[in-house]
């Protein structure tokens, strides 16, 4: 599945959290460390499997749990209009 980060977003990491500004939608999104890790993978052009593998390694969680978390988060990002 090819996911594309919406064009025109700005982001900044502050104190371990990632803030994403959607100027066109007049919205500010705050991501915790886990969300920021998934976002970084997706923004770098990696797919859900690669994002899950990175998450499992970074947080030392079972791969199946990481894959489920990534899938849930991707759904949230799509609903927020941050992924195409």
Backbone as CSV, one residue per row, in Angstrom:
resi,resn,N_x,N_y,N_z,CA_x,CA_y,CA_z,C_x,C_y,C_z
1,UNK,0.846,-1.173,0.000,0.000,0.000,0.000,0.894,1.240,0.000
2,UNK,0.758,2.074,-0.979,1.542,3.304,-1.075,0.763,4.435,-0.409
3,UNK,1.342,5.000,0.624,0.724,6.111,1.336,1.510,7.376,1.033
4,UNK,0.804,8.447,0.803,1.447,9.717,0.480,1.038,10.742,1.526
5,UNK,2.043,11.386,2.106,1.784,12.459,3.066,1.224,13.653,2.305
6,UNK,0.163,14.216,2.814,-0.485,15.368,2.184,0.530,16.490,1.971
7,UNK,0.484,17.092,0.814,1.383,18.211,0.510,0.987,19.439,1.333
8,UNK,1.971,20.265,1.623,1.709,21.526,2.306,1.684,21.444,3.820
9,UNK,2.091,20.307,4.383,2.130,20.186,5.834,3.493,20.637,6.347
10,UNK,3.489,21.240,7.512,4.735,21.610,8.169,4.790,20.861,9.488
11,UNK,5.993,20.506,9.922,6.102,19.793,11.187,7.316,20.267,11.961
12,UNK,7.226,20.074,13.271,8.332,20.441,14.151,8.285,19.529,15.364
13,UNK,9.447,19.032,15.756,9.553,18.183,16.950,9.952,19.067,18.129
14,UNK,9.173,18.968,19.202,9.439,19.743,20.412,9.272,18.815,21.609
15,UNK,10.332,18.685,22.400,10.307,17.895,23.639,9.752,16.489,23.420
16,UNK,10.191,15.822,22.367,9.788,14.445,22.125,8.444,14.266,21.454
17,UNK,7.746,15.342,21.200,6.462,15.255,20.509,6.589,15.951,19.162
18,UNK,5.757,15.527,18.234,5.788,16.088,16.887,4.500,16.853,16.645
19,UNK,4.634,18.068,16.189,3.479,18.896,15.857,3.415,19.045,14.347
20,UNK,2.258,18.752,13.793,2.048,18.852,12.350,1.013,19.945,12.113
21,UNK,1.371,20.898,11.271,0.481,22.006,10.952,-0.085,21.798,9.558
22,UNK,-1.400,21.765,9.493,-2.120,21.691,8.221,-2.739,23.069,8.008
23,UNK,-1.981,23.958,7.379,-2.434,25.336,7.194,-3.702,25.400,6.361
24,UNK,-3.783,24.563,5.333,-4.964,24.582,4.468,-6.215,24.187,5.234
25,UNK,-6.069,23.261,6.167,-7.213,22.818,6.960,-7.338,23.554,8.279
26,UNK,-6.434,24.495,8.528,-6.410,25.262,9.778,-6.418,24.354,11.005
27,UNK,-5.534,23.349,10.981,-5.492,22.389,12.086,-4.060,22.153,12.540
28,UNK,-3.922,21.908,13.828,-2.644,21.530,14.432,-2.820,20.133,15.016
29,UNK,-1.926,19.226,14.674,-1.985,17.851,15.156,-0.757,17.601,16.024
30,UNK,-0.960,17.010,17.188,0.129,16.699,18.102,0.297,15.185,18.175
31,UNK,1.508,14.711,17.891,1.788,13.282,17.915,2.750,12.964,19.047
32,UNK,2.457,11.910,19.809,3.372,11.480,20.852,4.567,10.773,20.211
33,UNK,5.444,10.225,21.027,6.649,9.589,20.499,6.374,8.448,19.549
34,UNK,5.408,7.603,19.882,5.066,6.483,19.017,4.512,6.971,17.690
35,UNK,3.577,7.916,17.754,2.994,8.475,16.532,4.047,9.164,15.686
36,UNK,4.966,9.871,16.350,6.033,10.563,15.623,6.939,9.574,14.905
37,UNK,7.195,8.432,15.545,8.023,7.407,14.923,7.350,6.838,13.674
38,UNK,6.068,6.544,13.782,5.324,6.024,12.634,5.283,7.081,11.529
39,UNK,4.998,8.322,11.904,4.927,9.414,10.936,6.255,9.559,10.188
40,UNK,7.365,9.493,10.919,8.687,9.642,10.289,8.902,8.559,9.236
41,UNK,8.506,7.342,9.540,8.647,6.252,8.572,7.806,6.521,7.327
42,UNK,6.549,6.894,7.542,5.657,7.135,6.409,6.116,8.336,5.579
43,UNK,6.550,9.397,6.261,7.010,10.602,5.560,8.272,10.324,4.745
44,UNK,9.041,9.318,5.165,10.254,8.942,4.440,9.949,8.009,3.268
45,UNK,8.665,7.712,3.060,8.273,6.882,1.931,8.215,5.393,2.232
46,UNK,8.357,5.040,3.489,8.272,3.630,3.858,6.807,3.218,3.976
47,UNK,6.546,1.952,3.760,5.196,1.429,3.855,4.860,0.991,5.269
48,UNK,3.631,0.535,5.472,3.194,0.112,6.797,4.048,-1.011,7.403
49,UNK,4.473,-1.977,6.596,5.300,-3.068,7.128,6.627,-2.552,7.661
50,UNK,7.241,-1.663,6.894,8.525,-1.098,7.329,8.347,-0.230,8.571
51,UNK,7.254,0.530,8.615,6.975,1.367,9.784,6.764,0.493,11.016
52,UNK,6.059,-0.622,10.853,5.818,-1.536,11.967,7.110,-2.182,12.445
53,UNK,7.966,-2.565,11.510,9.250,-3.181,11.881,10.100,-2.194,12.681
54,UNK,10.139,-0.940,12.233,10.901,0.087,12.948,10.313,0.333,14.332
55,UNK,8.992,0.349,14.420,8.318,0.577,15.693,8.602,-0.574,16.662
56,UNK,8.521,-1.809,16.168,8.782,-2.983,17.006,10.203,-2.954,17.554
57,UNK,11.138,-2.560,16.710,12.526,-2.503,17.154,12.757,-1.360,18.140
58,UNK,12.220,-0.188,17.828,12.444,0.991,18.676,11.826,0.829,20.062
59,UNK,10.638,0.248,20.133,9.918,0.150,21.409,9.920,-1.260,21.997
60,UNK,10.634,-2.189,21.358,10.749,-3.564,21.837,9.379,-4.183,22.127
61,UNK,8.525,-4.139,21.111,7.193,-4.757,21.200,7.098,-5.852,20.144
62,UNK,6.195,-6.818,20.338,6.041,-7.875,19.339,5.639,-7.306,17.977
63,UNK,6.169,-7.859,16.894,5.855,-7.364,15.552,4.357,-7.282,15.253
64,UNK,3.583,-8.260,15.716,2.136,-8.245,15.450,1.463,-7.064,16.148
65,UNK,1.919,-6.750,17.348,1.365,-5.599,18.078,1.727,-4.291,17.372
66,UNK,2.969,-4.200,16.927,3.410,-2.999,16.206,2.626,-2.846,14.910
67,UNK,2.396,-3.935,14.194,1.642,-3.873,12.936,0.214,-3.402,13.178
68,UNK,-0.410,-3.878,14.243,-1.779,-3.450,14.567,-1.802,-1.968,14.940
69,UNK,-0.805,-1.532,15.717,-0.739,-0.109,16.101,-0.551,0.777,14.875
70,UNK,0.313,0.360,13.967,0.554,1.140,12.742,-0.725,1.207,11.905
71,UNK,-1.401,0.092,11.749,-2.645,0.074,10.960,-3.689,1.004,11.560
72,UNK,-3.840,0.964,12.888,-4.801,1.848,13.561,-4.421,3.308,13.366
73,UNK,-3.126,3.596,13.494,-2.678,4.982,13.380,-2.824,5.502,11.950
74,UNK,-2.551,4.655,10.972,-2.726,5.059,9.574,-4.191,5.415,9.319
75,UNK,-5.088,4.636,9.890,-6.517,4.939,9.753,-6.830,6.324,10.327
76,UNK,-6.276,6.622,11.501,-6.485,7.934,12.126,-5.900,9.053,11.260
77,UNK,-4.712,8.832,10.701,-4.094,9.854,9.846,-4.916,10.110,8.596
78,UNK,-5.472,9.055,8.027,-6.323,9.224,6.844,-7.589,10.002,7.208
79,UNK,-8.196,9.654,8.336,-9.407,10.349,8.758,-9.131,11.831,9.038
80,UNK,-7.921,12.138,9.491,-7.542,13.526,9.753,-7.132,14.262,8.484
81,UNK,-7.055,13.524,7.376,-6.695,14.146,6.096,-5.209,14.399,5.923
82,UNK,-4.376,13.691,6.690,-2.938,13.897,6.601,-2.251,12.952,5.622
83,UNK,-2.948,11.885,5.231,-2.419,10.942,4.258,-3.370,10.837,3.087
84,UNK,-2.792,10.626,1.924,-3.604,10.436,0.706,-3.438,9.024,0.209
